[in-house]
Amino acid sequence: MAAAANVAVALPSGQLYIDGAWVAGEGEFEVTNPADGSRVGAVAHATSAHALRALDAAEAAQAAWGRLAPRARADLMHRAYRLMLDQEDAFARIMTLESGKPLSESRAEFKLSADFLLWFAEQTAHVHGSYAESSHGGFRVMVHHQPIGPCLLITPWNFPLLMIVRKAGAALAAGCTAVVKTAQETPFTGALFTQVLHDAGFPSGVVNLLHTRTSSEISAPLLKDRRIRKVSFTGSTGVGALLMEQGARNIVNCSMELGGDGPFVVLDDADIDLAVAQAVICKFRNAGQACVAANRIIIDKKVEAEFTEKFIAKVKALTVGNGLDAVDVGPMISAKQRDGLAATLTKLTEAGGRTLAGGNPIAGPGYFFEPTVVRFEGPSEVMCSNELFAPIATIFPVDGAAEAIALANDTQFGLASYVFTRDISRAIGFAERLAFGMVGINRGIMADAAAPFGGTKASGIGREAGQDGIYEFMEPKYMALTVADELS
């Protein structure tokens, strides 16, 4: 394991941001670096009272923000984008300190996040309605899109900048105000982005930021309040279902980006070297703690031996350590996450899995685990709809494409999937049969501001970004207009 590096970083405010000002919470809680357990800093703890104060501010600002000319909103977002670019190093280092991910991954996340902010700034003035004749004539059908209203945005720890930008960028571009709740593991990343919006000149109350030790203390009272009209959440399917229940009485509009069980399919005519390289990235990025990670690697038996040999060689060559050093894989986010992997591997072994590489925790300080590969002889009920969320790759050999598609779709989830083949016609046909919201064809990374991100089944509701991302935060309003039959 690589040696730790000591790097001083100027942290943003650890207070809550409500109605355009940084304010104290009810006590504080500490944020620690999962790479060595050291203290990163302390942030304010928000209670239900703070949450309602933030909603008061968002509600008060909603009318003026929603009426602001699209180009004026876009100008503010462009200003924030330029300010954000000036702080690339600070963003990257804070993300690495909080989440443990390698600095190279934090820099990549920063660049992608900046792209999303720019994308939504450009979309602001390009929301289109429609005008048409009614089906039987006699009047006109006009459709206009309006901001949905104050939003609750709940972000995860694994991509702390990307998620706040992707959600808040769309909400702000649409003309919605927001109350953002950060993950308790990574609050400073959200605070720095909020400071950028403040410095760019966003009006008071438009964006409000809350940190808390107890997420339900924020989400429950807000979702019971009729003024919240939208909740956007990224996280586990179980928590997403709970949030939908909490908002059901008020019929709160929901966007949910939830769990994944990504099949990574390698067909018999695939470019094996390409598939191996992409599988390593897709599985072990962020120590496997990604909803779009390759959860199950499904390989045609004709090429399994070659793929497995090359894949294991690359996995064993991965370096693990403090993300501030030149490493490939950082720590798990917590001791609990790391320690739970022993039980996970026991379950996989009892279900017939054979460990081909790794399989052990790495001595700290820090919450490290060896990049691991487990092979199964065939389908496993233990792996069906079981999101590993860890640096553990599982391999399943299959006989042909039909068996591969059946195994790939045998899951309650439907977020990201992947297929590798040299035949583009075969690739399209296979991709169309995958019951997933996203398919990477001959690539293991596919996030892009221009692409609609989201899944089907238990993986969520709605799409983030792409051409339709802004409309997730808008309501279509239909207006029927009578027109004169004749002109006098």
Secondary structure, DSSP 8 states (H G I E B T S, - for coil): -B------------SEEETTEEE--SSEEEEE-TTT--EEEEEE---HHHHHHHHHHHHHHHHHHHHS-HHHHHHHHHHHHHHHHTTHHHHHHHHHHHH---HHHHHHHHHHHHHHHHHHHHHTT----EEEE-TTSSEEEEEEEEE---EEEE--SSSHHHHHHHHHHHHHHHT--EEEE--TTSHHHHHHHHHHHHHHT--TTSEEEE--S-THHHHHHHHHSTT--EEEEES-HHHHHHHHHHHHTTT-EEEEE----EEEEE-TTS-HHHHHHHHHHHHHGGGG--TTSEEEEEEEHHHHHHHHHHHHHHHHH--BB-TTSS-SB---SSHHHHHHHHHHHHHHHHTT-EEEE--SEE-SSS-EE--EEEE-SS--TTTTT----SSEEEEEEESHHHHHHHHHT-SSEESEEEEE-S-HHHHHHHHHHS-SSEEEES-S----TTS-B--EETTEES-BSTTTGGGGGEEEEEEEEE--SS--
